[in-house]
Amino acid sequence: MIRLHETNTAWWGSPVGLVEDARWFDQEEIARRHDLGRFSWVEYKAALTQSPSPFLLARAGFAFVDVQINFRLSLSRLPQSPSLAPLECHSAKTHPWQLNAGEMRHFEHERFLQLPGADKARLAERYSRWANEVITRSPASCVQIIFAGRVQGWFIAEPTNAGLHLALAMLAAGSTISGHHLYHRALRFYADHGFTVGQAAFSVRNTPVMNIYAQLGARFSAPVGCWLWHSISNP
């Protein structure tokens, strides 16, 4: 019931797991400890309305670290804006590029910052690694935003059966544009290229992103809780 999370394992440099079935928490402690012993840390995610008792999770050594807010956004209804006109938008398919962790502004609101041994620089490596995986699979829907001849940021997205997955957006370290302009310009690019619905999730800590998506007309749905177990805090 705990599977190896390959992306996080590659990032962390040692095995990282993901609990996929809440029934795992119903096992005896000795069985849980045996399973967890294979990993450096393990994540569990579930809709807050369907998650096990928080006391059960705490007894299993899982700390409550974040809430992810799910949303859907009608891309076809996004308005145009004169302020977007100076911003160029190029996909990785027409103008090939990869993302370097050192080019990005640091993330401030992600749950993995709660992990012992994690910091903003290491987190940037995680998201650049993930972004480049998506760029390789779906270069046409991964874009960079340029203003006055300088890259201002990137938006990483991938088509799915549920719509365009708006996986990740970030400003460049030296960006001079606002996050709102980055999001709006990239999302208009997707609308102009035939995508009608975008969907994703963001941390409840990330109030700026919540406000951006609210201003752009997002509809929010059931929140998802995130819990982490770490071997250092559970010897």
MOHUCOR-V669518 format. One record per run of one state. SS is the DSSP state (helix for helix, strand for strand, loop for the rest). FROM is the first residue (numbers start at 1). TO is the last residue. If there is no record, write none. Layout:
# MOHUCOR-V669518
ss=SS from=FROM to=TO
ss=SS from=FROM to=TO
This chain:
# MOHUCOR-V669518
ss=loop from=1 to=1
ss=strand from=2 to=4
ss=loop from=5 to=5
ss=helix from=6 to=12
ss=loop from=13 to=15
ss=strand from=16 to=19
ss=loop from=20 to=21
ss=helix from=22 to=26
ss=loop from=27 to=28
ss=helix from=29 to=36
ss=loop from=37 to=40
ss=strand from=41 to=47
ss=loop from=48 to=53
ss=helix from=54 to=59
ss=loop from=60 to=62
ss=strand from=63 to=74
ss=helix from=75 to=77
ss=loop from=78 to=81
ss=helix from=82 to=84
ss=loop from=85 to=87
ss=strand from=88 to=91
ss=loop from=92 to=100
ss=helix from=101 to=103
ss=strand from=104 to=104
ss=loop from=105 to=110
ss=helix from=111 to=114
ss=loop from=115 to=119
ss=helix from=120 to=137
ss=loop from=138 to=138
ss=helix from=139 to=141
ss=strand from=142 to=147
ss=loop from=148 to=149
ss=strand from=150 to=160
ss=loop from=161 to=162
ss=strand from=163 to=172
ss=loop from=173 to=178
ss=helix from=179 to=192
ss=loop from=193 to=196
ss=strand from=197 to=203
ss=loop from=204 to=206
ss=helix from=207 to=215
ss=loop from=216 to=218
ss=strand from=219 to=220
ss=loop from=221 to=223
ss=strand from=224 to=230
ss=loop from=231 to=235
